[in-house]
Amino acid sequence: MIHRTLAAALALLAATPLAAQDAPAEAPAAMPSGEALKAAVEANDARLFWGFFEGCDPELVADLVHPDFRMLHDLVGMPSASGAEMVAGATRNCDARKPGGASEGYRNRRLFVPGSRRIQQLGDWGVLEEGHHTFHEWRRAANDGAGGWVQTGGGRYIHVWKWMPEEGSFRLLESLSLDHGPAPSYPPALD
């Protein structure tokens, strides 16, 4: 019996091309730099906010949130102490927008303020992203049913994106959401 098992293993090894036998395990991906880093962070930012706001599909962007995610918000404190908590809370809010939900038909949008983004590489492990954004809600006119987007406020955010070499992507580790208030003037005053 042992001889048959050994013979089968040797036959399998002989059938495997030498290149596959000697191939090293895939190395973790190096963090991008320069324009590639900037493009990755900008794409993550757009996708993240689409999933949590206008698209209202947090499960679609859950892969962008680090399991150890933490959010601090100047108006409400710490609304999320983990990635799972963030996604679960957003899922409840989005479910409430569905037919029959407490917020049925509610729509909101986050718009990035062009020219306000600052990206700083943090060693070989992450990126600091800072920017301004505005918030909008869909409003219907009382009589004719027509409506439009109304800017309801704005704020500033600071994100720490952690590089995940085994995934070859960034995940949001920390979020500071600050300076919330009435709709800011456009463009905002930048230091």
C-alpha positions in Angstrom: 0.0 0.0 0.0 2.8 2.4 0.9 4.6 1.6 -2.3 1.5 2.4 -4.4 1.0 5.8 -2.6 4.7 6.6 -3.1 4.5 5.6 -6.7 1.4 7.7 -7.3 3.2 10.7 -5.7 6.3 10.2 -7.8 4.1 10.0 -10.9 2.3 13.2 -10.1 5.6 15.0 -9.4 7.0 13.7 -12.7 3.9 15.0 -14.6 4.4 18.5 -13.1 6.5 20.8 -15.2 9.9 21.7 -13.6 9.0 25.4 -13.8 6.0 24.8 -11.6 8.0 22.7 -9.1 10.6 25.3 -8.7 8.4 28.4 -8.8 8.6 30.4 -5.6 5.4 31.3 -3.7 4.0 34.5 -5.0 5.6 37.4 -3.2 3.4 40.0 -1.5 2.7 43.0 -3.7 4.8 46.2 -3.1 2.8 49.3 -2.3 2.4 51.6 -5.3 4.1 54.9 -5.4 3.8 58.2 -7.2 0.9 58.5 -9.7 -0.1 54.9 -9.2 -0.5 55.4 -5.4 -2.5 58.6 -6.0 -4.8 56.9 -8.6 -5.4 54.0 -6.2 -6.4 56.3 -3.3 -8.6 58.4 -5.5 -10.4 55.4 -6.9 -10.9 53.9 -3.4 -12.2 57.2 -2.1 -14.8 57.5 -4.9 -15.9 53.8 -4.6 -16.1 54.0 -0.8 -18.3 57.1 -0.7 -20.5 55.8 -3.6 -21.1 52.6 -1.7 -22.0 54.3 1.6 -23.9 57.3 0.2 -25.5 57.5 -3.3 -25.2 53.9 -4.3 -26.2 52.8 -0.8 -24.6 49.3 -1.2 -22.2 48.9 1.7 -21.6 45.2 1.0 -20.3 46.2 -2.4 -17.5 48.2 -0.8 -17.0 46.2 2.4 -13.6 45.0 1.0 -12.3 48.5 1.3 -12.8 48.7 5.1 -10.1 47.2 7.3 -11.4 44.8 10.0 -9.8 47.0 12.7 -11.4 50.2 11.2 -12.2 53.0 13.5 -14.1 56.2 12.8 -14.2 59.4 14.9 -16.8 62.0 14.0 -16.8 65.5 15.4 -20.6 65.5 15.9 -21.3 62.0 17.1 -18.1 60.7 18.6 -17.1 57.1 17.6 -19.9 55.8 15.4 -17.8 52.8 14.3 -15.2 50.9 16.2 -14.7 48.1 13.6 -15.1 47.5 9.9 -18.0 45.1 10.5 -19.7 47.7 12.7 -19.4 50.3 10.0 -20.8 48.1 7.2 -23.6 46.8 9.5 -24.7 50.3 10.4 -24.6 51.5 6.8 -26.6 48.4 5.7 -29.3 49.2 8.3 -29.5 52.8 7.0 -29.7 51.6 3.4 -32.3 49.0 4.2 -34.4 51.8 5.8 -34.5 53.5 2.4 -36.2 50.6 0.7 -40.0 50.4 0.1 -41.7 50.2 3.5 -38.6 51.3 5.4 -38.6 54.2 7.9 -36.7 56.4 5.4 -38.3 55.1 2.3 -37.1 57.0 -0.8 -34.4 59.0 1.0 -31.5 59.7 -1.2 -28.2 61.4 -0.4 -25.0 62.1 -2.2 -21.4 63.0 -1.2 -19.4 65.1 -3.6 -15.6 65.5 -3.3 -14.4 69.1 -3.5 -12.0 69.3 -6.5 -8.5 70.6 -5.6 -8.9 69.8 -1.8 -7.2 66.4 -1.7 -3.8 66.0 -0.1 -2.1 62.6 -0.2 0.9 61.7 1.8 2.7 58.3 1.8 3.3 56.8 5.2 6.4 54.8 4.9 5.9 51.5 3.0 2.7 50.6 4.9 0.0 53.2 4.2 -1.3 56.6 3.0 -2.8 59.6 4.6 -5.6 61.2 2.6 -7.2 64.5 3.5 -9.9 66.4 1.7 -13.2 68.3 1.8 -16.6 67.2 0.7 -20.1 68.4 0.5 -23.3 66.5 1.3 -26.6 66.7 -0.7 -30.1 65.4 -0.4 -32.7 64.8 -3.0 -35.8 67.0 -2.5 -39.1 66.9 -4.3 -41.1 70.0 -4.9 -44.5 69.9 -3.1 -46.9 70.4 -6.0 -45.4 69.1 -9.2 -43.2 66.2 -7.9 -40.1 67.6 -9.6 -37.1 68.2 -7.4 -33.4 68.3 -7.3 -30.3 67.9 -5.2 -29.9 70.4 -2.4 -26.6 70.9 -0.7 -27.1 70.4 3.0 -23.6 70.7 4.5 -20.0 69.9 4.2 -17.0 68.8 6.1 -13.4 67.7 6.0 -12.1 64.1 6.3 -8.7 62.5 7.0 -8.3 58.9 6.1 -5.5 56.4 6.8 -5.4 53.7 4.1 -3.3 50.7 5.1 -1.5 48.8 2.4 -2.4 45.1 2.4 0.5 43.4 0.5 -1.1 40.0 0.4 -4.2 41.5 -1.2 -2.3 44.1 -3.4 -4.7 46.8 -2.3 -5.5 49.5 0.3 -8.0 49.2 3.1 -9.4 52.1 5.2 -8.0 51.8 8.7 -8.9 55.1 10.3 -11.3 57.9 9.4 -11.6 61.3 11.1 -14.7 63.2 10.0 -14.4 66.9 11.0 -15.6 70.4 10.5 -19.2 69.5 9.8 -21.4 72.4 9.3 -23.6 74.3 6.9 -22.8 74.1 3.2 -19.3 75.7 2.9 -18.4 78.2 0.3 -16.9 76.9 -2.9 -14.1 76.5 -3.3 -13.2 76.1 0.4 -10.3 78.1 1.8 -7.3 75.8 1.9 -4.3 76.4 4.1 
